[in-house]
């Protein structure tokens, strides 16, 4: 069973924390979660493959970071915070009318 306090558990939490990064000249250009990268690959594989080939030709370097700095939060907490933010925005927009 998953312990809610343990950040190492949970399939989506692990995929969220693993980051796929593209950089050029030491400057990070793209920093995506592996979860988003897999969804993008499944949704539009031709676009992802062409983008990777184009980036390699232009000299970008790719790396995978196991515990991305700033992304230590549990994925469930991220989803909860996003839902709360959306609810607050909708409430504030509907109150102005």
C-alpha positions as CSV (number, residue, x, y, z in Angstrom):
1,X,0.0,0.0,0.0
2,X,1.1,3.5,-0.7
3,X,1.9,5.8,2.3
4,X,0.5,9.2,1.5
5,X,3.5,10.9,3.2
6,X,6.0,8.9,1.1
7,X,6.9,10.9,-2.1
8,X,8.7,8.0,-3.7
9,X,5.5,6.0,-4.2
10,X,3.0,6.3,-7.0
11,X,3.5,5.7,-10.7
12,X,2.4,9.1,-11.8
13,X,4.5,10.8,-9.1
14,X,7.6,9.1,-10.4
15,X,6.9,9.9,-14.0
16,X,6.2,13.6,-13.0
17,X,9.5,13.9,-11.1
18,X,11.7,12.4,-13.9
19,X,12.4,15.3,-16.2
20,X,13.4,15.3,-19.9
21,X,15.6,18.3,-20.7
22,X,17.0,19.8,-23.8
23,X,19.8,22.3,-23.6
24,X,22.1,24.2,-25.8
25,X,25.3,25.9,-24.7
26,X,24.5,25.0,-21.1
27,X,21.1,26.8,-21.2
28,X,18.0,24.6,-20.6
29,X,15.5,25.2,-23.3
30,X,12.9,22.5,-22.5
31,X,12.2,20.8,-19.2
32,X,9.3,18.4,-19.5
33,X,8.1,15.7,-17.2
34,X,8.4,12.1,-18.5
35,X,4.7,11.8,-18.0
36,X,4.0,14.7,-20.5
37,X,6.7,13.4,-22.9
38,X,5.0,9.9,-23.0
39,X,1.6,11.5,-23.6
40,X,3.0,13.6,-26.4
41,X,4.7,10.6,-28.0
42,X,1.5,8.6,-27.9
43,X,-0.6,11.5,-29.2
44,X,1.7,12.7,-32.0
45,X,4.6,10.4,-32.5
46,X,5.6,11.9,-35.8
47,X,5.7,15.4,-34.4
48,X,7.9,14.3,-31.4
49,X,10.3,12.3,-33.6
50,X,10.7,15.1,-36.1
51,X,11.2,17.6,-33.3
52,X,13.9,15.4,-31.7
53,X,15.7,15.0,-35.1
54,X,15.5,18.8,-35.8
55,X,16.8,19.6,-32.3
56,X,19.7,17.1,-32.7
57,X,20.6,18.7,-36.1
58,X,20.6,22.2,-34.5
59,X,23.0,21.0,-31.8
60,X,20.7,20.6,-28.8
61,X,21.7,18.0,-26.1
62,X,19.2,15.9,-24.2
63,X,19.4,14.6,-20.7
64,X,17.1,12.9,-18.2
65,X,17.1,14.1,-14.6
66,X,15.8,11.5,-12.1
67,X,14.7,14.1,-9.4
68,X,14.1,17.4,-11.1
69,X,14.9,20.4,-8.9
70,X,11.6,22.1,-7.9
71,X,9.5,19.1,-8.9
72,X,9.8,17.1,-5.7
73,X,6.1,17.5,-4.9
74,X,3.8,14.5,-5.1
75,X,1.8,14.4,-8.3
76,X,-1.5,14.1,-6.4
77,X,-0.7,17.4,-4.6
78,X,0.0,19.0,-8.0
79,X,-3.3,17.9,-9.4
80,X,-5.1,19.0,-6.2
81,X,-3.4,22.4,-6.3
82,X,-4.3,22.8,-10.0
83,X,-7.9,21.9,-9.4
84,X,-8.0,24.4,-6.6
85,X,-6.5,27.1,-8.8
86,X,-9.0,26.5,-11.6
87,X,-11.9,26.5,-9.1
88,X,-10.7,29.9,-7.7
89,X,-10.3,31.4,-11.1
90,X,-13.8,30.2,-12.2
91,X,-15.3,31.5,-8.9
92,X,-13.6,34.9,-9.4
93,X,-14.7,35.2,-13.0
94,X,-18.3,34.3,-12.2
95,X,-18.4,36.7,-9.3
96,X,-17.6,39.7,-11.5
97,X,-20.6,39.1,-13.7
